């Protein structure tokens, strides 16, 4: 039997809202509408609800530390960190330092309770998440953080409302494909996962398809090959296209790492980049400028990303309203795409 003491879950049940909404309303968070706040506070009074001051006091303490939790990606070296995230990591540390906050860096442990390990234990005031692997099971972890009213922000365009900062991946796909069309390329292969397990890649695929269709070209399903974010995966996907004798004059790779593998495979096959096949990547990791030929790529601004991630998380910690935000990518043109052919502008 229960103790008879009213809990926030009792209020949530009676008000028809989540426990997290009750928690926000009882501390007058602007994230809850005035009408809902008044309703919840009225029910709390009617049920003689008493706030646990000890727990609230623990929660109100500030460590001035942010937890940065990174997903362990499969990599060709022993870092297990997506190279794009390494750039964001450094910029997040600097952005936090400018706001007088430290950064606690660790890998994500999907089996653990992040909210308890970092916020409730007062190790960190909030959590920044970089990477997630398969998004389908990761959604359950995000749902748990929402239920617990955790302060968290994730780099990615598909996270819950108000908790995401990400690249406009669909626009990035449009930028890359439009550039290849302007070069006179018409048989553009797409290498990267297009399933719901990887929403960022899927959005880049959508931008690619929309741009081809706008140019009056039907996307050829035989020119799409799935690939993980690995150079070896890009090499294998390109080899698959060549072995199947697919006719293509350009490749849009969903990451720079995949693009590196594409160009290595083309070089091994005696195909010259960019005169025979143009290649565009995505991310603009530092190695892209030094590859041979240097890689044309869609740039995600890691410095801007870090600033917005830290800014949004600190506002959330201070109970200020925040909205998810998409950052617009830009194209960096380098040696892997040749000059436009005469009269080759996209229709």
HELIX and SHEET records of a PDB file:
HELIX    1   1 UNK A    8  UNK A   15  1                                   8    
HELIX    2   2 UNK A   19  UNK A   26  1                                   8    
HELIX    3   3 UNK A   34  UNK A   46  1                                  13    
HELIX    4   4 UNK A   53  UNK A   60  1                                   8    
HELIX    5   5 UNK A   83  UNK A   98  1                                  16    
HELIX    6   6 UNK A  114  UNK A  114  1                                   1    
HELIX    7   7 UNK A  115  UNK A  120  3                                   6    
HELIX    8   8 UNK A  135  UNK A  147  1                                  13    
HELIX    9   9 UNK A  169  UNK A  182  1                                  14    
HELIX   10  10 UNK A  199  UNK A  214  1                                  16    
HELIX   11  11 UNK A  221  UNK A  223  5                                   3    
HELIX   12  12 UNK A  231  UNK A  243  1                                  13    
HELIX   13  13 UNK A  256  UNK A  268  1                                  13    
HELIX   14  14 UNK A  286  UNK A  289  5                                   4    
HELIX   15  15 UNK A  302  UNK A  317  1                                  16    
SHEET    1   A 6 UNK A 102  UNK A 107  0                                        
SHEET    2   A 6 UNK A  65  UNK A  70  1                                        
SHEET    3   A 6 UNK A 126  UNK A 130  1                                        
SHEET    4   A 6 UNK A 152  UNK A 155  1                                        
SHEET    5   A 6 UNK A 164  UNK A 167  1                                        
SHEET    6   A 6 UNK A 325  UNK A 327  1                                        
SHEET    1   B 6 UNK A 224  UNK A 225  0                                        
SHEET    2   B 6 UNK A 188  UNK A 191  1                                        
SHEET    3   B 6 UNK A 250  UNK A 253  1                                        
SHEET    4   B 6 UNK A 278  UNK A 283  1                                        
SHEET    5   B 6 UNK A 296  UNK A 299  1                                        
SHEET    6   B 6 UNK A 330  UNK A 332 -1                                        
END                                                                             
